[in-house]
Amino acid sequence: MPRCLIVAALVLLPACVRRDATPPDRIAQVAAPLAADEDPTFERFSGTIELPLSSMDARKIGPTPLIPARPGADGQTVIVEFETTGLRSATGKLGLLPPRGAARQEVAYDMPGQPDDPRSVWVDVTIEADGAQRFELPAPGPTWHAEWAVVALELRLGRTPMPALVGPRSEMLSDQTRTPGARVILGVVPVEPRPARVQAVRVAGSISLDGVLDEPAWQTAPAILLASRDGEPATEINEQLGGPTSVWFAWDREYLYVAGSLPDPDLYAPHRERDEPLYRDEAFEVFIAGDSSGARYLEHQVSARNVVFDARFPKYREGNEGWDGSWRSAVSLDGELERRGGDRGWTVELAFAWSELCERTKIRCPPKPGQQLRVNVFRLDKPDRNQQVGLALSPTLEPDFHAWRNAAELTLLDHEPEPGEHE
C-alpha cells in the first residue's frame, strides 16, 4: 500500500457515508497526518507527543517489515521503544492494530464503541520509571494480510486517562469507551505480505460426494474467506450473505477434496449448461497449481445449480475453456432456486483426481504427507442480483483472480482429524 494511502486513512474526516443505518455524523476517521522517517522501512510521526505535564519521544518499532506468524508458530516479536517524561507509574495497553480498524471509529447513536477486529493484539504495560521504555508485542497473526500495522498506546495515571494534546491520537479505546486523544499512535509499520496457509486432512475412507458435509473431515475448524483483493475481514459482505463462507480440504490416494459452506439468503444460479460464464453471476471457484509461477494451473467453478465451468492454463491467462476435466461436484441446497429470497444457503463438495492434477499441473504424484501445493478459492455472489462481490481464501493483492504470488499454500497432513480439531 502506498504511504500516501496510509496518510489518507489516518486523517481526520468530518464524516464518512456508508449504506447502513448508522448516521453519517457518527462515523469518523481520526488521527493526525504522519511524516516519513529517515528509515524507509518505518513510518513515524514527526515531533514530540505531548500529554498533560508529560511527553513521549524517540519512538522506534521493529524489526521491519513485520512478518506474520504461521499456524503453530509464534513469529518474530515486535519491539516497541520510546522515551517518556512525567509518566512514571502510568499503566495501560499497547496494541498492534490493522490500519483500517485503527483509523475507523464508529459511534452508534448515543452508544460509544468501535468495530472489533480479531487481528488486533493488546498487551498490558506499566511505566515503572521515566526514561527509555522497551516493550514487546506478538507478531501479526496467521490471518493478517494488511500491508501495514498501527502501533497504539493507551495510558492512565490511576483512573485518569492520559490523552495526547500534541501528536497523532484518536478517541476510541480498547475497552469500547471514548476519551478524546487517549489512544496515542506511536507509528505505522510495514508488514510483509504472506499467503494464507491451509491444510488438507488425510481420510482413510472415501468421501461420499453428495454435497452434505457430514464426514469427519468437514467437522474440523474451517478456513474463512476474506475480501478478495486485500484480505480484510469481509464483515459487510458477510452481513449481506448471512454469515461467513467456510472452506475445508481433505485428501486420500485418489483425490483432493474441497468442501464449502456458503450462506445465502437468495440462491441465484441462472446458468444451466456446462462452461457457461458462471463467473459473471454467482460461483464457487477453485484454482489449483503446483507452484506460484502462474504456469500450468486449473480453474474450476460450480454454481448452486451444480452447473460447472472449467479451464486449463498452460501459461498465465492463456487458457483452454474447451477443456473438460474429470473432476466431480455435488451441492446441497437449503432453499429453492426458482424463487426470490427466503433461502439459507448451500454446501458443496468437490473431488479432483490426483492423476489429472499431476498431468495438467506441476503437482507431483503420488501425493505424499507434507507435500505442498498452491490453491485459491473464490466466491462470487450478487446479493442484490446486480452488483457482484468477491471473497477469497487468500487475497490476490491485485485486481486479478488469476494472480498466483499470494495464493494459499496447501499442505497435505498425515493424519485423520478428530471432531472439532483446529487446523
C-alpha positions in Angstrom: 0.0 0.0 0.0 1.5 3.4 -0.9 2.3 5.6 2.0 0.0 8.3 0.7 -2.9 5.9 1.2 -1.9 5.4 4.9 -1.8 9.1 5.4 -5.3 9.5 3.9 -6.6 6.6 6.0 -5.4 8.3 9.2 -6.5 11.9 8.5 -9.4 13.4 10.4 -12.6 13.3 8.3 -15.8 15.1 9.3 -18.0 12.3 8.1 -17.9 9.2 6.0 -21.1 7.9 4.4 -21.9 4.2 4.0 -25.1 2.3 3.3 -26.4 1.3 6.6 -28.5 2.7 9.5 -25.6 4.4 11.2 -25.9 8.2 10.9 -23.0 9.7 8.8 -22.1 12.1 11.6 -21.4 9.1 13.9 -18.6 7.7 11.8 -15.2 9.4 11.7 -11.6 8.6 11.0 -9.4 10.4 13.5 -5.7 10.9 13.6 -3.1 13.4 12.6 -1.1 13.1 9.3 2.2 11.3 9.5 5.6 12.1 8.2 8.2 9.8 6.7 11.1 8.8 9.0 14.7 8.7 7.7 14.4 4.9 7.9 12.3 4.0 4.8 11.0 0.8 6.4 9.3 2.6 9.2 6.7 5.5 9.3 6.6 7.6 12.4 5.1 10.9 13.3 7.3 13.9 13.4 7.8 15.8 16.6 7.2 15.0 20.3 3.9 13.6 21.5 2.8 15.9 24.3 0.5 14.7 27.1 -0.6 16.7 30.2 2.6 17.6 32.0 4.4 14.7 30.2 5.8 13.7 26.8 6.9 10.8 24.7 9.8 10.9 22.2 12.4 8.8 20.3 10.0 6.2 19.1 11.2 3.1 17.4 9.4 0.0 16.2 11.0 -3.1 14.6 12.3 -5.2 13.2 10.6 -4.2 9.9 8.9 -5.3 7.9 6.9 -7.3 10.4 6.4 -10.9 9.4 3.1 -12.6 10.2 3.2 -15.7 12.3 2.5 -19.1 10.8 -0.1 -21.6 12.2 1.6 -23.3 15.2 4.4 -20.8 15.3 4.7 -17.5 17.3 6.5 -15.5 14.7 9.1 -12.7 15.3 8.4 -10.5 18.3 7.7 -6.8 17.6 9.9 -4.5 19.7 8.5 -1.1 20.7 10.8 1.5 22.2 10.2 5.2 23.2 11.3 7.6 25.9 9.0 9.2 28.5 9.0 12.1 30.9 6.3 12.7 33.5 4.7 9.3 33.1 6.1 7.3 36.0 3.6 4.8 37.4 1.3 5.1 34.3 -0.3 1.9 33.3 -2.2 0.9 30.1 -2.3 -1.1 27.0 0.0 -1.4 23.9 -1.7 -2.6 20.7 -0.8 -3.8 17.3 -3.8 -3.0 15.0 -4.7 -3.3 11.3 -4.8 0.2 9.8 -8.4 0.1 8.6 -9.7 -0.9 12.1 -7.4 1.6 13.8 -8.4 4.5 11.7 -12.2 4.0 11.6 -14.1 5.0 14.7 -17.9 4.4 14.9 -20.4 5.6 17.4 -23.9 4.1 17.0 -26.3 6.8 18.0 -25.6 7.6 21.7 -23.6 4.4 22.4 -19.8 4.5 22.3 -17.9 1.8 20.5 -15.6 0.7 17.7 -16.0 -2.3 15.4 -13.8 -5.1 16.9 -11.2 -6.7 14.8 -9.9 -10.2 15.8 -6.5 -9.4 14.3 -5.8 -6.7 16.9 -3.5 -7.6 19.8 -3.2 -5.7 23.1 -0.8 -6.3 26.0 -0.7 -4.7 29.4 2.2 -2.2 30.1 3.5 -0.2 33.0 5.9 2.7 33.0 8.0 1.8 36.0 10.2 4.9 35.7 10.7 7.6 33.2 13.3 7.4 30.5 13.8 4.6 27.9 10.9 2.2 27.6 11.0 -1.2 25.8 8.0 -3.4 25.3 7.3 -6.5 23.2 4.2 -7.3 21.1 3.4 -10.6 19.4 3.9 -10.8 15.6 0.8 -10.2 13.4 -1.3 -13.4 13.5 -1.6 -16.0 10.7 -4.8 -14.4 9.3 -3.1 -11.0 8.9 -3.0 -9.7 5.3 -2.9 -5.9 5.8 0.3 -4.4 4.4 0.7 -2.1 7.4 0.3 -2.3 11.1 -0.5 0.6 13.5 1.1 0.6 16.9 -1.1 2.3 19.5 -0.7 3.1 23.2 -3.4 3.9 25.9 -2.2 5.1 29.3 -3.7 6.1 32.6 -2.4 7.6 35.8 -4.6 5.9 38.3 -8.0 6.0 36.8 -7.3 9.2 34.8 -6.8 8.7 31.0 -3.6 10.4 29.7 -4.6 12.0 26.3 -2.2 13.2 23.7 -2.5 17.0 23.4 0.0 17.2 20.5 0.7 14.3 18.2 -1.3 11.6 16.5 -4.2 10.3 18.6 -7.8 9.1 18.5 -10.6 8.7 21.0 -11.8 5.1 20.7 -10.3 2.9 23.4 -9.8 -0.8 23.5 -12.5 -1.2 26.2 -15.0 0.4 23.8 -15.2 3.7 25.7 -14.5 7.2 24.3 -11.9 9.6 25.6 -10.7 12.3 23.2 -7.0 11.8 22.4 -6.4 8.9 24.8 -5.3 6.5 22.1 -1.8 7.6 21.1 -0.5 6.4 17.7 3.2 5.5 18.0 3.8 4.6 14.4 2.8 2.7 11.3 4.9 -0.3 10.3 5.0 -2.2 7.0 4.1 -5.9 7.1 5.5 -8.5 4.7 2.6 -10.0 2.6 2.2 -13.7 3.3 -0.2 -16.1 1.7 -2.8 -17.9 3.8 -1.7 -21.4 4.9 -4.2 -24.2 5.0 -4.1 -27.9 5.5 -5.8 -30.9 4.0 -6.6 -33.7 6.4 -6.0 -37.3 5.3 -9.0 -39.6 5.1 -8.9 -43.4 5.3 -12.4 -43.9 3.7 -13.8 -42.2 0.7 -15.8 -39.0 0.9 -19.4 -39.5 -0.1 -19.9 -36.8 -2.7 -23.4 -35.7 -2.0 -23.0 -32.1 -1.0 -23.8 -32.9 2.6 -20.9 -32.0 4.9 -21.3 -34.9 7.4 -17.9 -36.5 7.1 -15.3 -36.1 10.0 -13.0 -34.1 7.6 -15.6 -31.4 7.5 -16.0 -31.1 11.2 -12.6 -29.5 11.7 -12.2 -25.7 12.0 -12.7 -24.2 8.6 -10.8 -21.6 6.7 -12.9 -18.4 6.3 -13.0 -16.5 3.1 -11.9 -12.8 3.2 -12.2 -9.8 1.0 -10.7 -11.0 -2.3 -8.4 -8.1 -3.0 -6.8 -7.1 0.3 -7.7 -9.9 2.7 -9.6 -7.6 5.1 -12.4 -9.3 7.1 -15.5 -9.4 4.8 -17.8 -8.0 7.5 -20.2 -6.1 5.4 -20.3 -8.8 2.7 -21.0 -11.5 5.3 -23.8 -9.4 6.7 -25.4 -9.4 3.2 -24.9 -13.1 2.8 -26.0 -14.2 6.3 -22.6 -15.3 7.6 -19.0 -16.2 6.7 -18.2 -18.6 3.8 -16.2 -21.6 5.1 -13.9 -24.0 3.2 -12.3 -27.3 4.1 -9.7 -29.5 2.4 -9.1 -33.3 2.6 -7.2 -35.9 0.5 -6.6 -39.6 0.0 -4.6 -41.6 -2.5 -7.0 -41.0 -5.3 -8.5 -37.5 -4.8 -8.0 -34.0 -3.4 -11.3 -32.9 -1.9 -12.7 -29.4 -1.3 -15.8 -28.5 0.6 -17.6 -25.2 1.1 -20.4 -23.8 3.2 -22.0 -20.7 1.6 -24.7 -18.8 3.5 -27.0 -17.1 1.0 -30.5 -15.6 1.6 -31.2 -15.6 -2.1 -29.9 -18.6 -4.1 -29.3 -17.5 -7.7 -27.9 -19.7 -10.5 -29.2 -18.5 -13.9 -26.8 -20.7 -16.0 -27.9 -24.2 -17.0 -25.2 -25.6 -19.3 -21.6 -26.6 -18.7 -19.0 -23.9 -19.4 -21.4 -21.1 -19.4 -19.9 -18.0 -17.7 -20.7 -18.7 -14.1 -18.2 -16.1 -13.1 -20.5 -13.3 -14.3 -23.1 -14.2 -11.7 -22.6 -16.5 -8.7 -20.0 -19.3 -8.4 -17.7 -21.2 -6.0 -14.2 -21.3 -7.7 -11.2 -23.4 -7.0 -7.8 -22.7 -8.6 -5.1 -25.5 -8.3 -1.4 -25.4 -9.2 1.9 -26.9 -8.2 3.6 -23.6 -7.6 3.1 -19.9 -7.8 4.7 -19.4 -11.2 1.4 -18.8 -12.9 2.0 -21.6 -15.4 0.1 -24.9 -15.7 -2.8 -24.4 -13.5 -6.5 -25.4 -13.5 -9.7 -23.4 -12.8 -12.9 -25.0 -11.6 -16.3 -23.3 -10.9 -19.6 -24.7 -9.7 -22.9 -22.9 -9.2 -25.7 -23.6 -6.7 -27.5 -25.5 -9.6 -24.4 -27.8 -9.8 -23.6 -26.4 -13.3 -19.8 -26.4 -13.8 -17.2 -24.4 -15.7 -13.6 -25.5 -16.0 -10.5 -24.4 -17.9 -6.8 -25.4 -18.0 -4.0 -22.8 -18.4 -0.6 -24.0 -19.8 0.5 -20.3 -19.4 -0.7 -17.4 -17.3 -4.1 -16.4 -18.6 -3.6 -18.3 -21.9 -6.3 -20.9 -21.2 -8.4 -23.5 -22.9 -12.0 -23.1 -21.8 -13.0 -26.0 -24.1 -11.2 -28.5 -21.8 -13.4 -30.6 -19.7 -11.8 -32.1 -16.6 -12.8 -35.3 -14.9 -13.5 -33.6 -11.5 -16.8 -34.2 -9.8 -19.1 -31.9 -7.8 -22.2 -32.2 -5.6 -24.3 -29.5 -4.0 -27.0 -29.4 -1.4 -29.4 -26.5 -1.1 -31.1 -25.0 1.9 -33.7 -23.2 -0.1 -35.2 -23.0 -3.6 -33.5 -21.8 -6.7 -36.7 -20.8 -8.5 -37.9 -18.2 -6.0 -36.6 -14.9 -4.9 -35.3 -14.8 -1.3 -36.2 -16.9 1.7 -33.2 -19.2 1.4 -30.4 -20.0 3.9 -27.5 -21.1 1.6 -25.8 -24.1 0.0 -23.0 -26.5 0.6 -20.7 -28.1 -2.0 -18.2 -31.0 -2.2 -15.6 -31.3 -5.0 -13.3 -34.2 -5.8 -10.2 -33.7 -8.1 -8.3 -36.8 -9.2 -4.6 -36.7 -8.5 -3.9 -38.3 -11.8 -5.4 -35.4 -13.7 -3.9 -32.7 -11.4 -0.4 -34.2 -11.9 -0.9 -34.4 -15.6 -2.1 -30.9 -16.1 -0.1 -29.0 -13.4 3.4 -29.2 -11.8 2.0 -31.2 -8.9 4.0 -34.5 -8.4 2.3 -37.9 -7.9 1.8 -39.9 -5.9 0.8 -37.4 -3.3 2.7 -37.6 0.0 2.2 -36.2 3.5 3.9 -32.9 3.9 3.6 -32.1 0.2 2.6 -28.6 -0.6 0.7 -27.2 -3.5 -0.8 -23.8 -4.3 -4.6 -23.2 -4.4 -7.0 -20.4 -4.1 -10.7 -20.5 -3.5 -13.1 -17.7 -4.5 -16.7 -17.0 -4.0 -18.6 -14.7 -6.4 -22.1 -13.5 -5.4 -24.7 -11.0 -6.3 -26.6 -10.3 -3.1 -29.0 -8.0 -5.0 -28.6 -9.9 -8.3 -27.0 -6.8 -9.7 -23.6 -5.8 -8.1 -21.1 -8.6 -7.7 -18.9 -9.1 -4.6 -15.9 -11.4 -4.2 -14.3 -13.4 -1.4 -11.0 -15.3 -1.4 -9.2 -17.9 0.7 -6.0 -15.8 0.2 -6.2 -12.3 -1.1 -4.9 -11.7 -4.6 -3.4 -8.3 -3.6 -4.1 -7.1 -7.2 -7.3 -6.9 -9.3 -6.8 -10.4 -10.9 -8.3 -13.7 -9.7 -5.5 -15.4 -11.7 -2.8 -13.8 -9.6 -0.6 -16.6 -8.0 2.1 -14.8 -6.0 -0.1 -14.7 -2.8 -2.3 -17.8 -3.5 -2.8 -20.1 -0.5 -0.2 -22.7 0.5 -2.0 -26.1 1.0 -0.1 -28.8 2.9 -1.2 -32.4 2.9 -1.4 -33.8 6.5 -0.6 -37.3 7.5 -3.5 -37.9 10.0 -7.2 -38.2 10.1 -9.0 -35.4 12.0 -10.7 -35.6 15.4 -14.1 -33.9 15.6 -13.7 -30.1 16.1 -9.9 -30.3 15.6 -8.4 -26.9 14.8 -6.1 -26.9 11.8 
